[in-house]
Amino acid sequence: MLLIPAIDLKDGHCVRLKQGDMDLATVFSEDPAEMALHWLKKGARRLHLVDLNGAFAGKPKNEAAVKSILKAVQDFAEENEVDEIPVQLGGGIRDLDTIERYLDDGISYIIIGTAAVKSPGFLHDACGAFPGHIIVGLDAKDGKVATDGWSKMSGHEVIDLALKFEGYGVESIVYTDIGRDGMMGGVNIDATVKLAKAVKIPIIASGGVHTVADVEALCAVQDEGIEGVICGRSIYEGTLDLASAQVRADQLTEGTEA
């Protein structure tokens, strides 16, 4: 079970939002690259980046910050003789040229969210052009998918879209319960497991992680197809210690596929 720190980028800074509200942003660092390095030193094996401005603008807005993070990750990997530390990125990615540019910069996985729902043909093309590098982000509340930075609810059922996108060839699904994100009220285990059981590709849980108990609960259902969990406000505010939680997750899932 991978614990994946989230680095949400707004105006070049590392922030956290409550339920996707840009007006409820807390700045945790003026230097996203330094923050990335902090989590790597705490034992992170993958990073989750979100261009928040890009998500609302529909085009990349924090590329300079992304590049600074990638350089920090590369330098850390070289210094510590680590083969690869994957970095996944979402937010405002709407065309194949942008995907190619980010992959060339060193991003491992591109997360397509709103564009996947609104322009499924684009997601299909992306999976064909960049196999193994495309993750779909499904943000939902009460089983229905939300788009446009969670500001609009679609009529689509999460599982219906997940099955459709699995057929396209997406690498995995980041599933966020937007009613819980940034609120630290616990992961929606039932909904996450229900989705994981419905598809064959891995699920990355997101939204609501508060303490190590949430990590333990996810580890208990990892075999259903849940490969990781994105950690945000909990690790920034200290209710979850990333280093010890990852050690605990490793203990609980030892002998199972990570």
Secondary structure, DSSP 4 states (H G I P E B T S, - for coil): -EEEEEEEEETTEEEEEETTEEEEEEEEES-HHHHHHHHHHTT-S-EEEEEHHHHHHTS---HHHHHHHHHHHHHHHHHTT-S---EEEESS--SHHHHHHHHHHT-SEEEE-HHHHH-HHHHHHHHHHSTT-EEEEEEEETTEEEETTTTEEEEEEHHHHHHHHHHHT-SEEEEEETTTTTTTS---HHHHHHHHHH-SS-EEEES---SHHHHHHHHHTGGGTEEEEEE-HHHHHTSS-HHHHHHHHHHHTTTS--
